[in-house]
Amino acid sequence: MLRATGLDDAAIAKPLVAVVHTWSSVSPCNLGLRDLAAHACEGVRAAGGTPVEFNTIAVTDGIAMGSSGMRASLASREVIADSIELAVSGHCLDALVLLCGCDKTIPAAAMAAARLDIPTVILYGGTIMPGKCRGKSITVQEVFEAVGRHAAGQLDDAGLEEIEKAACPGAGACGGQFTANTMSMALSFLGLSPLGLNDIPAVHPDKPAAARRCGELVMHRLLSGGPTPREILSPAALQNAARAVSATAGSTNAALHLLAIAHEAGVAFDLEDFHAAAATPVIADLKPGGRYTAAELYAMGGTALVARELRAAGLIEDIATVTGRGFFAELDATPAPTQPQDAVRPVDDPIKPQGGYAILYGNLAPDGCILKLAAEGRGRHRGPARVFDSEEACFAAVQRREIRAGDVVVIRFEGPVGGPGMREMLAVTAALVGQGLGDDVALVTDGRFSGATRGFMVGHVAPEAARGGPLARLREGDIVTVDVASRTFSSDADLAQREPVRIAPRVTTGALAKYARLVGSASLGATTTERPEASAAHAPAPPGDAAPTGNRLPLSRSAGAGWGAGAPPAESRPWSSAVAGPVRHPRPAIPSTLTDD
């Protein structure tokens, strides 16, 4: 079979290295990956290996956003990870170079690497360059916000078209510190990508050489017995990545993805670990809340700028990396910028004293939710609930100008099961910002937010409405309070006395229906693979079993797999907050009105 593909005896005798990419011509995010794969293959050959190239799918959020297609986005993360695992393990390949380019392909690559645990190097295809409109740098974020301005009568058709045509000038993933660039930086801080290579923009002339280096590097790791992904993915590495997310006010989707990566690696890392990292001040002035795009940050010094400041403040630890050297050694080998820069500030002179997110609990989110803090540092919002059972219903109300300052906009039944697929609410949030309401309302959902979202937003509410979570008991006009200081998300309403609202499943056949049957809680990363019953810190080893060693967790099939729309009993919920054992991080008290239903 291998000879039939053109390989001779010498090539077959060498290590067979998978070069996997998510190339697609449907969007700019992954557009350059097929060309980069050719350079990675050259690197593998030059270092004594035989490359075996294949690609997998990608679902582009920027195109799917605001439509039913967005349901496929998060589900695609699982399919991508599954397909990489199956193709590489099915052909018994020896090592792996992964080339990824957008929001879900990046965490999927890390998840697959953790499952396979063979020598692996991951390279991000790179950011898009900023668009230019009337002398200003813009990204896709400005397009979504322009839609809101257009609906508010502040922008005419020609102005909207001008912004839309200028925002995305070529290949590369969305240009701010949105999900793609947040997760790209996270891969560097995790040690799965060589420091500095992910920063290179997609169309930069140095990107092909970076791909070639990754091909050479994976062979060096294979031949020298260097660290594999599970040896790299330690609790310290995950904490480093979470601190980088906080320091750059990155996408809240990073919480979901880091939890999923930790799960696949069998590492104890949960929402409270992510919250602990939020104490890291914001030091990078990046979009969506700041001034600069990822390409502009690269020109000033890139990820190393952030890493140097965090190391100087003692906020990150030295960890193993794919190069075989420690992270700090890689940082020392990275040239310091020769020109002044103002994109990254010292930790003792931050842009904000605390990160751009917080993990909250309460009678509306007993298993947690994530708050994306407004740029101006607003820490509390209290107001009447405006309840919608889909993104479309809410967006229509926003476009009709029915949302008022002070409202708490609630979009439910958009969680992993209810969506299904946990859609992002960028169309709604951007429209609210475009109408001038971004600083005056709160938006709440059991779905997700785009990394391009800005404002006072609460997402990933768990348990979700489709599983009988408290959002399903909320009614129009109920008073809702979001409070950062007490870390609570709650309502004054007597939720225990109400029956939860239920809706019929939106998808009943095909991949999304299967996803809805298998997917776990957002509080555990919304994965579909077998999962621990609870984190190692929360649950003792079962009687008669050896206690977990090191950072790894034993994996066992959850008793609740395949649950329908109703919430299961607390004792069978792997995401239940009422778990046995000691809790590492104290949680805020949950109001006594909470029931286990």
DAGIDA-V925241 format. One record per pair of residues at least 24 apart in sequence whose C-alpha atoms are under 7 Angstrom apart, sorted by the first residue. I is the first residue (numbers start at 1). J is the second residue. If there is no record, write none. Layout:
I;J  I;J
This chain:
11;50  14;48  14;49  14;50  15;49  15;50  15;94  16;49  16;50  16;51  16;52  16;93  16;94  17;49  17;50  17;51  17;52  17;93  17;94  17;95  17;96  18;51  18;52  18;53  18;88  18;93  18;95  18;96  18;97  19;51  19;52  19;53  19;54  19;96  19;97  19;98  20;53  20;54  20;55  20;97  20;98  20;99  21;54  21;55  21;56  21;98  21;99  21;100  22;55  22;56  22;57  22;58  22;99  22;100  23;55  24;58  27;60  28;170  28;171  28;172  28;173  29;101  29;102  29;171  29;172  29;173  30;100  30;101  30;102  30;125  30;172  31;171  32;125  32;171  32;202  33;99  33;125  36;208  36;211  39;208  39;211  39;212  40;211  40;212  40;214  40;215  41;215  42;212  43;212  43;213  43;215  43;216  44;215  44;216  44;219  46;216  47;216  47;219  49;219  56;80  56;83  58;105  65;424  65;427  66;427  70;423  71;419  71;420  71;421  71;422  71;423  72;421  73;421  74;104  74;421  74;422  75;421  75;515  77;104  77;105  77;108  78;108  78;528  80;105  80;108  81;108  81;109  81;111  81;112  84;112  85;112  85;116  94;118  95;119  95;120  95;218  95;222  96;120  96;121  97;121  97;122  97;215  97;218  98;122  98;123  99;123  99;124  99;125  100;124  100;125  101;125  101;126  101;173  102;173  102;180  103;179  103;180  106;183  107;257  107;261  110;261  111;261  111;264  113;229  114;229  114;230  114;264  114;265  115;264  115;265  117;228  117;229  117;230  118;228  119;218  119;221  119;222  119;228  120;218  120;228  120;229  121;192  121;193  121;214  121;218  121;322  122;192  122;193  123;193  123;198  124;184  124;198  125;172  125;202  126;172  126;173  126;198  126;199  126;200  126;201  126;202  127;172  127;173  127;174  127;175  127;181  127;201  127;202  127;294  127;295  128;170  128;171  128;172  128;173  128;174  128;175  128;201  128;202  129;169  129;175  129;201  129;295  130;175  130;293  131;166  131;167  131;168  131;169  132;166  132;167  133;163  133;166  138;167  139;167  139;168  139;174  139;175  140;167  140;168  140;174  141;452  144;427  144;430  144;431  145;430  145;431  145;433  145;434  146;434  147;431  147;434  148;430  148;431  148;432  148;433  148;434  148;435  149;434  149;435  151;399  152;435  171;202  171;203  172;202  175;293  175;294  176;286  176;287  176;288  176;293  176;294  177;250  177;286  177;287  177;288  177;293  177;294  177;451  178;250  178;251  178;451  178;452  179;251  179;253  179;450  179;451  182;245  182;250  182;251  183;254  185;303  186;241  186;244  189;237  189;240  189;241  190;233  190;237  190;238  190;240  190;241  191;232  191;320  191;321  191;322  191;327  192;229  192;321  192;322  193;322  194;322  194;323  195;330  196;302  196;303  196;304  199;298  199;302  199;303  200;298  201;295  217;323  226;324  227;322  227;324  230;265  232;320  232;321  233;265  234;267  234;551  235;267  235;268  235;269  236;317  237;319  239;277  240;316  240;317  242;274  242;277  243;277  243;278  243;280  246;277  246;278  246;280  246;281  246;282  246;355  246;356  247;280  247;281  247;282  247;283  247;284  247;355  248;282  248;283  248;284  248;286  249;282  249;355  249;356  250;451  251;451  252;372  252;451  253;451  256;522  256;525  257;525  259;524  259;525  260;525  260;527  266;552  266;553  267;551  267;552  267;553  268;535  268;536  268;551  268;552  268;553  271;359  271;523  272;585  275;358  275;359  278;354  278;355  278;357  278;358  279;354  279;355  280;354  280;355  281;347  281;350  281;352  281;353  281;354  281;355  282;350  282;351  282;352  282;353  282;354  282;355  283;344  283;345  283;346  283;347  283;350  283;351  284;343  284;344  284;345  285;343  285;344  288;452  288;453  288;454  289;375  289;454  297;343  300;337  300;341  301;337  304;331  305;344  306;344  309;346  309;347  313;347  359;487  360;487  360;488  360;489  361;487  361;488  361;489  361;588  361;590  362;488  362;489  362;490  362;590  362;591  363;470  363;490  363;491  363;590  363;591  363;594  364;470  364;471  364;489  364;490  364;491  365;461  365;462  365;463  365;470  365;489  366;462  366;577  367;462  367;463  367;523  367;575  367;576  367;577  368;461  368;462  368;523  369;458  369;459  369;460  369;461  369;462  370;458  370;459  370;460  371;457  371;458  371;459  372;456  372;457  372;458  373;455  373;456  373;457  374;454  374;455  374;456  375;455  379;483  379;484  380;482  380;483  380;484  381;442  381;481  381;482  381;483  382;479  382;480  382;481  382;482  383;407  383;408  383;479  383;480  383;481  384;408  384;477  384;478  384;479  384;480  385;409  385;410  385;476  385;477  385;478  385;479  385;480  386;410  386;476  386;477  387;411  387;475  387;476  388;412  389;413  390;414  391;425  395;428  398;432  405;437  405;440  405;441  406;440  406;441  407;441  407;442  408;441  408;442  408;443  408;480  409;442  409;443  409;444  410;443  410;444  410;445  411;444  411;445  412;445  412;446  412;465  412;471  413;446  413;465  413;466  414;446  414;447  415;446  415;447  415;464  416;516  416;519  416;526  417;466  417;516  417;519  418;466  420;512  420;516  422;447  422;448  423;447  423;448  424;448  424;449  424;450  425;449  425;450  426;450  426;453  429;453  460;522  462;521  462;522  462;523  463;521  466;502  466;565  466;566  467;565  467;566  467;567  468;500  468;566  468;567  472;500  472;501  473;498  473;499  473;500  473;501  486;588  487;588  488;588  494;593  496;593  496;594  496;595  517;562  517;563  517;564  518;561  518;562  521;575  523;575  524;575  530;555  530;556  530;557  530;558  531;555  531;556  531;557  531;558  532;556  533;558  533;574  534;574  537;582  537;583  537;584  538;579  538;580  538;581  538;582  538;583  539;580  539;581  540;581  567;597  570;596
